[in-house]
Amino acid sequence: MVSSIIGTYTSTKGQELVDFLVSIGVSKDVASKVNGSHWTLKIWHDEKIWGCYLRCRELPHLNLWEGFALHEEKCVSLDIFGGHAKVMSTMNSTSDGFMTCIESEKFGKMTMESKFVDDGCHLTFSCKGKTIKAFWERRVKVEGSYVFDHGENIDTFFKAVGESEFGHHYEHYKIHFHEEGKVYHMSEYFGDLGRITNRMELDVESPFRVPGEKEGTTPSHKGLLTKSGIGKFTLLCKNKSGIQEEWKLVFSKWGCVMSGLEKSTGVTCKFYMRRFWDMVGTYKMVCTSGFEKFAHSVGGLTLLEAEDMCMDYSTKLVITALGHGHFRYQILRKKYPVDISFCMDKEFSYTHPIVREKISVLPSMVDAGTLCLKLSTSKGNLFKKLYFNNEFCIMSCSMPEAHMRYKMIFEKIHHTDIRH
């Protein structure tokens, strides 16, 4: 059931939570600030570790990023738990949720029970004899770019629908979805066959272009897009001859499965599309862990300066492609900004604003979603790994000689199209 738990969930808090917080001892002034607040919870699994990222749009000081091993007690210091607390989670008997026990210095013993279903997560939180229940809605991100990974029965299917020429180009197939309320823009790239874009409004039949049809010409097909669930769509496509194709689109964190059916013959095919994660874009800092210790101990900043940097939620990471393997890398913040340009796999040097010395840097791209930077300083090597996906950049840094690690989480606020 691991796959049913991993995902993204959202919730908007109201007066019920305000009243609950007051009942367990939170002041009215503090509790009232959660009224109308918007929350996002992301859960992932890595071998024995369950990770969670909790973000509040209006109250960023409550953001958290933690990893927990089941049945193991962990000591944390988090504002959302009232400061210092001991936390331990166990999987429930049906393997579709957790029971988390929290012992907080401020609030005493608390429990949080979660149960995950197709549409989201049911949470029950108890403290001091008081209980509150909430439902967090599951979110599946549709918008983004996808590239062909592998498929089933594709040649046979496109012969059946009279589009056999596409069978020679599907290995170069890419698709980009852009969402505007009930309207979806679908841009498809077919290699030598070129590119087409279709605009579809949910539940409204509209003209639909197919591979080989040029922009500006009258589309030969009609398309009807309907939503059948969270991250699930059906596209019914028919031509003037009456041939009908039905496509089931199922989106996930990792990609999209497109299942085709030619309705008169029953011929089927499948496209397995993986998300195309492009690091180019603009990202806003939403959470840090351990950075203030690094900035104070290695960089020589005062603790107050280091804490101010961690609380500067206007901080942005901007990565721009300059062409031919060259990139511009900027960290925009009130103090100690970074603005450097580099070429992949070529060492360069610059004066680091926090370490306050000239350092050498070797950048490399491990894959389409991971940028590695090795920074050589007089105090030891600093290794930075930046993991990118369509929503976030996770900057994980370590300096083994100083026994230090820190993380910074950035949310993507500018999405880019497929880069051919």
Secondary structure by P-SEA (a helix, b strand, c coil): cccccbbbbbbbbcaaaaaaaaaacccccccccccbbbbbbbbbbcccbbbbbbbbcccccccccccccccbbbbbbcccccccbbbbbbbcccccbbbbbbbcccccbbbbbbbbcccbbbbbbbcccbbbbbbbbbbbbcbbbbbbccccaaaaaaaaacccccccccccbbbbbbbcccbbbbbbbccccbbbbbbbccccccccccccccccccccbbbbbbbcccccbbbbbbccccbbbbbbbbbcccbbbbbbbccccccccccccccccccbbbbbbccccaaaaaaaacccccaaaaaaaaacccbbbbbbbccccbbbbbbccccbbbbbbbcccbbbbbbcccccccbbbbbbbccccbbbbbbbccccbbbbbbbbcccbbbbbbbbccccccbbbbbbbcccccccc
